[in-house]
Amino acid sequence: MTVAIPLTIREALDALSNTPDARLIQGGTDMMVEINFNHLKPNNMIALRRVQELRTWKKNIDGTVTIGAGVPYQEMETGELKQLIPALAEAARTVGSPQIRAAGTLGGNLGTCSPAGDGLPVLFALDAIVHLESSDASRDLSIHEFMLGVKRNARNSNEIITAVTVPLLDGWQGYAKVGVRNAMVISVASACLAVDTTTQSVRIALGAVGPTIIRCRDAEFWLSGQFDLSSTSGIDTAVAKEFGRRVALESKPIDDHRSTAEYRRHAVGILAQRLITRAYPS
């Protein structure tokens, strides 16, 4: 195996041009599992961890935050990023052990595009934009266009995921997931809910219950007609329960070695009910 270790995005893109079959590796928390079990045997790899341009983030004047593809989850758990995007901080805290969170990144989550990726429901709920760059061009894709299926995305083989841009919402947001134990676990089901008081809307996205992350737009629309989303009072228990039921109906789970479809559908309904109750507590 040949491993290139670029120090800049330009060097990384040059290495990718010279070895088009190379696999890109950021933190390696997904890919090294595949390599260790001999499920993946790349001949060429490009390690992006020393590209400092990918390991920075900034708050933009247009009310968004751009997070480099190499920023580790560890940095999202605390500090200003936690204050700006609370749901992302909550998702980051559920990613593996401290060692994994020090290595794992949103860029890696996007590159793998597993429906169980903890960062992805947050990006879908917040309508994030994915930034890609090749040797001769750059382009931006909505997260809804980027993820195509189970471990399939719209990145071209000559492109590198450089960053994601997330709108900052004025309103409560949170993330929750269910697994077979309390920590260091792949999601059986997950959900991110975000309130946007500016547009008086609620967004909810589900993970691990479909081939891609699922935005429950029917349930979102139903809730907007049943409850005043600008309200400072608590949501009625019956409305919250019905919201959870409608969210569950939009899920598309399967049976696999980690869970049954029936349990996953039940779980996301409960998660949705709990999240909306936290957003509008009595």
Secondary structure, DSSP 8 states (H G I E B T S, - for coil): -EEE--SSHHHHHHHHHH-TT-EEESS-TTHHHHHHTTS---SEEEE-TT-GGGG-EEE-TTSEEEEETT-BHHHHSSHHHHHH-HHHHHHHHTSS-HHHHHH-BHHHHHHH--TT-TTHHHHHHTT-EEEEE-SS-EEEEEHHHHEEETTEES--TT-EEEEEEEE--SS-EEEEEE-SSSSS---SEEEEEEEETTTTEEEEEEESSSSS-EE-HHHHHHHHHHS-TT--S---HHHHHHHHHHHHHH------SS--HHHHHHHHHHHHHHHHHHHS--
